[in-house]
Amino acid sequence: MPEEVVVFGRRFILTVEGPDADRRFSATIREQASGRPLTRAPVRGRSAADARDRALEVMHNLVGLERLQEIVAEVTGELAPGARVDLTEDAHAIHADLSGGWELAVPFVLSRDAVYDPGFDPEEARAILRAHFAAHLRRSGTKPGPDRS
C-alpha cells in the first residue's frame, strides 16, 4: 500500500511490494508532485519493514545531498558565475569544489551528519558557504601572491 512520506519538506510516495521469487521485498520511491522516481532501482530488503527502513534512509541521504547541492549551486551562481559545482563524498563528509573559470583554494567541506540532520538550517548553510567563498574563491589559474604584510 502506498505511503506518503515527508523528508526535509518534500513529499514522496513510498510503496513496498513483495515478496518476489527470491523472497525479497522492494520499495519504490516517487516524488509526489512530479512522479519522478528518486532512485533508478527499487530498494530491497528481506522483509517489508526492512525494505521500508532502507528506503527511508536512502531518501534522507539523497534529499539531503540534493538540498546541499541546490544551496551550493545558488551561492556559486551569485559569487562565481559560470563555475561548475563538483560534489564528492567520503565516509565522513561532503566536499564541494568548483571548476570552470573559478576555483576554491580550499574546498568547502560539510560533515555528513550536518547534511542529514533534520535541524539543518539552509540559511545558516548559505551564510557559512558565502563566508567560505569570501575567504577562498579565486579565478582559475591564479595563485595567491606573496604575503606583503
Buried (B, 14 or more C-beta within 10 A) or exposed (E): EEEEBEBBEBEBBBBBEBBEEEEBBBBBBBBBEEEEEBBEEBBBBBBBEBBBBBBBEBBBBBBBBEBBBEBBBBBBEEBBEEBEBBBEEEEEBBBBBBEBEBBBEEBBBBEBEBBBEEEBEBEEBBEBBBEBBEEBBBEEEEEEEEEEE
